[in-house]
Amino acid sequence: MTGHTDEVIDLLQALIRNGCVNDGTAESGYEVRNADLLQTYLEGVGLEIERFEPTPRRISLVARIEGSDPKAPSLCLMGHTDVVPVSPDGWSRDPFGGELVNGEVWGRGAVDMLNLVASQAVTLRILADRGFRPRGDLVFFAVADEESGSAHGARWMADHAWDAIAADYVLTENGGLHSGTAEAPVIGVNVAEKGVAWRRLTVRGTPGHGSMPYRTDNALVKAAAVIQRFAEYRPAARFHELWRTQVDSMDLAEETRAQLLDEDRVDDYLESLPRDQSVDGVAAHLHSCTHSTFSPNVVDGRGKTNVIPDRVSIDLDVRTMPGDHAEEVAIHLREALGDLADEVEVEMLMDDDASSSRVDTRLWDSLERCVTKPFPTARLNPQFIVGFTDARIYREKGSVAYGAGLLSPTISAGEFGRRFHGHDERIDVESLRLTTDFYLDVCEDFLR
């Protein structure tokens, strides 16, 4: 391992051990711990460092190497320092232990996305220590609250402190997976993402004593019916402009490829896939790439066992295809609910449209040049991702934002995908080395 790979490992382990768990409440996250860690790591090499705290202990950190030419394009390396909650019983190791085992760093956030934060911070420190003077500004933005919608992080920063984080180009999560063949690898870069339209659905009933349920107006029973409607809802497939490129990058039989490229046949193909853990993740991903999706994930009745509830809320995670906005989401909800629609109150929790960045840019050209250093025959493949990232906020401001890292060719896309928000999250040391070297090369290539 190179010296800077050891630094990345050490920093990643420390970030994981800080346990900045974001459960969606304003009081959670506690990203101050990772902000303090990163500031301590970055001090002493002449970097400009700023801290922003819109909510107590929800700190985002910005570090900068100022460019020599105010008119030159700027580049931001952005990574979030919060992680999602864990269910420790499902883990083989301590989810906040940050253990290095058999060439892998284990822990919550190892792939989402403390690995990239560590690589970005090490990249910035190495460049600052070398006396690197870029033409345009190089910004490192370690941001809070990405996992719950960005209200205490990037969204707040864009609204209240944009000058501190503004950049023409952004590199963030995730990218770097290999497809194709060993002789002609294809490496994904995330250039677009689905929209996010979280909704809270409230169902009301009439309270009563739990010992007399016959002919009662039970809000929980209604809520169960509402949840079942969304479990069964199947909106029509609709392809985005990058779908053909994604399908072409997969090693598929011609008939399978034809089915996946036909909006009238893709659902039948997905339904025909066997029910198997190794296949289910692939099917879910392909479905999400081609449909707006509706997942009821949280139920809150605030009730008591012996009281028939008069109010139940359901938090619905809606991810929208390009072209679906608030009006289209409302139409989807009514179609899914059918005759129950008039009994459900809908509250908007989050409503950000799908976003994308073009690839005919200087940064894309730099990525193409730099990826061929470790993989001379590789080409980049623009990807549309089904989750949301803080890239969307930069795109709203007119910046070009890509999700780009560089992972080991040995990593399976299916296995890697299961580690996001899942059990036994971990990242291999080779991917940490490749990503850090990649960031160093891109920064020097793009900003000189």
C-alpha positions in Angstrom: 0.0 0.0 0.0 1.1 3.5 -0.7 1.5 6.0 2.1 -1.6 7.9 1.2 -3.6 4.7 1.1 -2.7 4.1 4.7 -3.9 7.7 5.4 -7.2 7.0 3.7 -7.7 3.8 5.7 -6.9 5.5 9.0 -9.2 8.4 8.3 -12.0 6.2 7.0 -11.8 4.1 10.2 -12.0 7.2 12.4 -15.0 8.6 10.4 -16.9 5.3 10.8 -16.1 5.1 14.5 -17.6 8.6 15.1 -21.0 7.1 14.4 -22.7 10.2 12.9 -26.1 8.5 12.5 -28.8 10.5 10.9 -32.3 9.1 11.8 -34.2 12.0 10.2 -34.6 14.1 13.3 -33.0 17.5 13.7 -31.3 16.3 16.9 -29.5 13.3 15.2 -26.5 13.2 12.9 -24.1 14.9 15.3 -21.8 15.5 12.3 -19.8 17.9 14.4 -17.7 14.8 15.3 -16.6 14.2 11.7 -16.3 17.9 11.1 -13.9 18.2 14.0 -11.9 15.1 12.8 -11.6 16.4 9.2 -10.6 19.9 10.4 -7.9 18.5 12.6 -6.6 16.3 9.7 -6.6 19.3 7.3 -5.0 21.9 9.5 -1.4 22.8 9.2 -1.0 22.9 5.4 -2.3 26.3 4.6 -5.9 25.5 3.7 -8.7 28.0 4.2 -11.2 26.2 6.5 -14.8 27.3 7.4 -17.5 25.7 9.5 -21.2 26.2 9.2 -23.7 25.1 11.8 -27.4 25.8 10.8 -28.6 23.5 13.5 -26.7 22.6 16.8 -24.1 19.9 16.1 -25.0 19.6 12.4 -21.8 21.1 11.1 -20.6 21.2 7.5 -17.0 22.0 6.8 -15.5 23.8 3.7 -11.8 23.8 2.9 -10.3 25.5 -0.1 -7.2 25.9 -2.2 -7.7 29.3 -3.9 -7.1 29.4 -7.6 -4.8 31.8 -9.4 -7.3 32.8 -12.0 -10.7 34.1 -10.8 -12.2 33.3 -14.3 -11.0 29.7 -14.4 -13.5 27.0 -13.7 -13.7 25.7 -10.1 -14.0 22.2 -8.8 -15.7 20.9 -5.7 -15.1 17.5 -4.0 -18.2 17.0 -2.0 -19.0 14.2 0.4 -21.5 13.8 3.2 -20.4 12.9 6.7 -23.7 11.4 8.0 -24.7 7.8 7.8 -28.0 5.9 8.1 -29.0 3.9 11.2 -28.1 0.2 11.6 -29.7 -3.0 12.9 -26.6 -4.4 14.7 -28.1 -7.9 14.9 -27.8 -8.3 11.1 -24.1 -7.5 11.1 -21.2 -9.9 11.3 -19.0 -7.2 12.9 -19.4 -4.1 14.9 -21.0 -1.6 12.5 -19.0 1.2 14.1 -15.8 -0.6 14.7 -14.1 0.4 11.5 -12.2 -2.9 11.4 -9.7 -3.7 8.7 -10.2 -7.4 7.9 -8.8 -9.3 4.9 -8.2 -6.1 2.9 -11.6 -4.5 3.6 -12.7 -1.7 6.0 -16.0 -2.6 7.7 -18.6 -0.3 9.0 -21.6 1.9 8.4 -20.7 4.5 5.9 -17.9 2.5 4.3 -19.5 2.8 0.9 -22.1 5.5 1.6 -20.0 7.6 1.5 -17.3 8.0 4.1 -14.9 6.1 1.8 -15.1 9.0 -0.7 -14.9 11.6 2.0 -11.7 10.1 3.2 -10.2 9.9 -0.3 -11.3 13.5 -1.0 -9.8 14.9 2.3 -6.5 13.0 1.7 -6.4 14.3 -1.9 -6.8 17.9 -0.7 -4.2 17.6 2.0 -1.7 16.0 -0.4 -2.2 18.7 -3.0 -1.9 21.5 -0.4 1.2 19.9 1.1 2.8 19.8 -2.4 2.0 23.5 -2.8 -0.4 22.9 -5.7 -1.7 26.1 -7.1 -4.7 25.5 -9.3 -6.0 27.9 -11.9 -9.5 27.7 -10.5 -10.5 27.1 -6.9 -10.4 23.6 -5.5 -13.1 23.2 -2.8 -13.7 20.3 -0.4 -17.2 20.3 1.0 -17.9 17.8 3.9 -21.6 18.2 4.3 -24.1 17.2 6.9 -27.6 15.7 6.5 -27.5 14.3 3.1 -29.3 11.1 4.2 -32.5 12.8 5.3 -32.9 15.4 2.6 -30.3 18.1 3.1 -32.3 20.6 5.1 -29.5 20.9 7.7 -26.7 20.5 5.1 -26.5 21.2 1.3 -29.9 22.7 1.0 -29.3 25.2 3.8 -25.8 26.0 2.4 -27.2 26.7 -1.0 -29.9 29.0 0.4 -27.7 30.8 3.0 -24.0 30.4 2.2 -23.8 29.6 -1.5 -20.6 31.7 -2.0 -18.8 29.4 0.4 -19.5 26.2 -1.7 -20.1 27.5 -5.2 -18.3 25.6 -7.9 -18.7 25.2 -11.6 -18.0 21.5 -11.4 -18.6 18.9 -8.7 -17.4 15.3 -8.0 -19.5 13.4 -5.4 -21.0 10.0 -4.9 -20.7 7.4 -6.3 -19.6 5.9 -9.6 -16.6 3.7 -10.4 -18.1 0.3 -10.9 -16.8 -1.8 -13.8 -18.7 -3.6 -16.5 -17.8 -4.9 -19.9 -14.7 -7.1 -20.2 -11.3 -7.1 -18.7 -9.9 -6.2 -22.1 -12.4 -3.3 -22.7 -13.7 -2.2 -19.3 -16.6 0.2 -19.0 -16.6 2.3 -15.9 -19.8 4.0 -14.7 -20.0 7.7 -13.8 -23.3 9.0 -12.3 -24.5 11.9 -14.3 -28.2 11.9 -13.6 -30.6 10.8 -10.8 -34.3 10.3 -10.1 -36.3 12.9 -8.3 -37.4 12.5 -4.7 -41.0 13.3 -3.7 -41.5 12.2 -0.1 -45.1 12.4 1.0 -46.8 11.9 4.4 -50.2 10.3 4.1 -52.6 10.7 7.0 -55.6 8.5 7.5 -58.3 9.4 10.1 -60.8 7.3 12.0 -62.9 7.4 15.1 -61.4 6.6 18.5 -62.9 3.9 20.7 -62.1 1.1 23.2 -59.9 -1.7 21.9 -62.1 -4.3 23.6 -65.0 -3.5 21.2 -63.6 -3.5 17.6 -66.8 -4.6 15.8 -68.1 -2.0 13.3 -65.6 0.6 14.4 -63.8 3.2 12.2 -60.2 2.1 12.8 -57.6 4.4 11.2 -55.0 1.6 11.3 -57.2 -0.8 9.4 -57.6 1.9 6.7 -53.9 2.6 6.7 -53.2 -1.1 6.1 -55.4 -0.9 3.0 -53.6 2.2 1.8 -50.2 0.5 2.3 -51.4 -2.5 0.3 -52.6 -0.3 -2.6 -49.0 1.1 -2.9 -47.5 -2.4 -2.6 -49.6 -3.4 -5.6 -49.3 -0.2 -7.7 -47.6 -0.7 -11.0 -47.2 2.5 -13.0 -46.2 2.1 -16.7 -42.5 1.9 -17.6 -40.9 5.0 -19.1 -37.3 5.1 -20.3 -34.9 8.0 -19.8 -32.3 9.1 -22.3 -29.5 7.1 -20.7 -31.3 3.8 -20.5 -30.1 2.5 -23.8 -26.5 3.3 -22.9 -27.0 1.4 -19.6 -28.5 -1.6 -21.3 -25.7 -1.6 -23.9 -23.1 -1.7 -21.2 -24.5 -5.0 -19.8 -23.4 -8.4 -21.1 -26.9 -9.6 -22.3 -28.4 -12.0 -24.8 -30.0 -10.2 -27.7 -33.5 -11.2 -26.8 -33.0 -10.0 -23.2 -31.6 -6.7 -24.5 -34.6 -6.3 -26.8 -37.1 -6.8 -23.9 -35.3 -4.3 -21.7 -35.4 -1.7 -24.5 -39.1 -2.2 -25.1 -41.4 -0.2 -22.7 -44.2 -2.6 -23.5 -42.2 -5.7 -22.6 -39.8 -4.7 -19.8 -42.3 -5.4 -17.1 -43.0 -8.9 -18.3 -39.3 -9.6 -18.4 -38.8 -8.4 -14.9 -41.8 -10.4 -13.7 -40.3 -13.5 -15.3 -37.0 -13.4 -13.3 -36.7 -16.1 -10.7 -37.3 -15.2 -7.0 -33.8 -15.4 -5.6 -31.7 -13.1 -3.4 -29.0 -12.9 -6.0 -31.5 -11.9 -8.7 -33.9 -9.8 -6.6 -31.5 -6.9 -6.2 -30.9 -6.8 -10.0 -34.6 -6.9 -10.7 -35.3 -4.1 -8.2 -32.6 -1.9 -9.7 -33.8 -2.4 -13.3 -37.3 -1.7 -12.2 -36.4 1.5 -10.4 -34.4 2.6 -13.5 -37.5 2.5 -15.6 -40.4 3.4 -13.3 -41.4 6.0 -10.8 -41.6 4.1 -7.5 -43.7 4.3 -4.4 -42.5 2.7 -1.1 -44.5 3.1 2.2 -41.7 2.9 4.7 -42.8 4.4 8.0 -46.1 4.1 9.9 -46.8 6.3 13.0 -50.0 5.8 14.9 -48.9 7.4 18.2 -51.4 5.1 19.8 -52.0 2.8 22.7 -52.8 -1.0 22.7 -56.3 -0.6 24.1 -57.4 2.4 22.1 -58.8 2.2 18.5 -56.7 4.8 16.7 -58.2 7.9 15.1 -55.1 8.9 13.2 -52.3 7.1 11.4 -49.6 8.6 9.2 -47.7 6.8 6.5 -44.4 8.2 5.1 -44.2 7.3 1.4 -40.8 7.4 -0.3 -41.6 8.4 -3.9 -38.8 8.4 -6.5 -39.7 10.0 -9.8 -38.6 9.6 -13.4 -37.6 12.7 -15.4 -40.8 14.5 -16.4 -42.7 13.6 -13.2 -43.3 16.7 -11.1 -45.6 17.5 -8.2 -48.7 17.4 -10.4 -47.8 14.0 -11.9 -47.0 12.6 -8.4 -50.5 13.7 -7.3 -52.0 11.8 -10.3 -50.0 8.7 -9.4 -51.2 8.9 -5.8 -54.9 9.1 -6.8 -54.4 6.2 -9.3 -52.8 4.0 -6.7 -55.4 4.8 -4.0 -58.5 4.5 -6.2 -61.6 4.8 -4.1 -59.5 5.5 -0.9 -58.1 8.7 -2.3 -60.6 11.0 -0.7 -59.9 9.4 2.7 -56.2 10.3 2.7 -54.6 13.6 3.5 -51.3 14.3 1.7 -48.5 16.4 3.0 -45.4 17.2 1.0 -42.2 16.5 2.9 -39.7 16.8 0.0 -40.1 17.6 -3.6 -37.0 17.7 -5.8 -37.2 16.9 -9.5 -35.0 14.5 -11.4 -31.7 16.1 -12.4 -28.9 15.5 -14.9 -25.6 16.9 -16.1 -24.3 17.0 -19.6 -21.2 15.0 -20.5 -19.7 17.3 -23.2 -17.7 19.1 -20.6 -14.1 19.8 -19.7 -14.4 17.7 -16.5 -15.8 14.7 -18.4 -12.7 15.0 -20.7 -10.5 15.0 -17.6 -12.2 12.0 -16.2 -11.7 10.1 -19.5 -8.0 10.9 -19.6 -7.4 10.0 -15.9 -9.3 6.7 -15.9 -7.0 5.4 -18.6 -4.0 5.7 -16.3 -4.8 2.5 -14.3 -7.1 1.1 -17.0 -5.7 2.0 -20.4 -8.5 0.5 -22.5 -11.4 1.7 -20.3 -14.1 4.0 -21.4 -16.6 5.9 -19.3 -20.3 5.1 -19.2 -22.8 7.8 -18.1 -25.2 6.4 -15.5 -28.7 7.3 -14.2 -29.0 6.5 -10.5 -32.2 5.7 -8.7 -31.3 7.3 -5.4 -30.8 11.0 -4.6 -27.6 12.8 -3.7 -26.6 16.4 -3.0 -25.6 16.6 -6.6 -29.2 17.7 -7.3 -28.7 20.9 -5.4 -25.6 21.9 -7.3 -27.4 21.1 -10.6 -30.3 23.4 -9.5 -27.7 26.1 -9.3 -26.3 25.4 -12.7 -23.2 23.4 -11.8 -22.1 20.2 -13.6 -22.1 17.4 -11.0 -20.9 13.8 -11.5 -20.8 10.9 -9.1 -17.3 9.6 -9.7 -14.9 7.3 -7.9 -12.9 4.3 -9.1 -13.4 0.9 -7.7 -11.6 -2.4 -8.0 -12.6 -4.5 -11.1 -13.3 -7.4 -8.7 -16.3 -5.7 -7.1 -19.7 -7.1 -8.2 -22.3 -4.4 -8.9 -25.0 -6.5 -7.3 -23.0 -7.1 -4.1 -21.9 -3.5 -3.9 -25.4 -2.2 -4.3 -26.6 -4.5 -1.4 -24.1 -2.8 0.9 -25.8 0.6 0.6 -27.9 1.0 3.7 -27.6 -2.7 4.3 -25.8 -5.2 6.6 -22.1 -5.8 6.6 -21.2 -2.6 4.7 -17.5 -2.6 3.7 -15.1 -1.3 1.1 -11.8 -2.9 -0.1 -8.5 -1.2 0.2 -7.8 -1.5 -3.5 -10.8 0.7 -4.2 -9.6 3.3 -1.7 -6.3 3.4 -3.4 -7.7 3.6 -6.9 -10.2 6.4 -6.0 -7.6 8.5 -4.2 -5.2 8.3 -7.1 -8.0 9.0 -9.5 -9.0 12.2 -7.6 -5.4 13.4 -7.5 -5.0 12.9 -11.2 -8.3 14.6 -12.0 -7.6 17.6 -9.8 -4.2 18.1 -11.4 -5.4 17.5 -14.9 -8.5 19.7 -14.7 -7.2 22.6 -12.6 -3.8 23.2 -14.2 
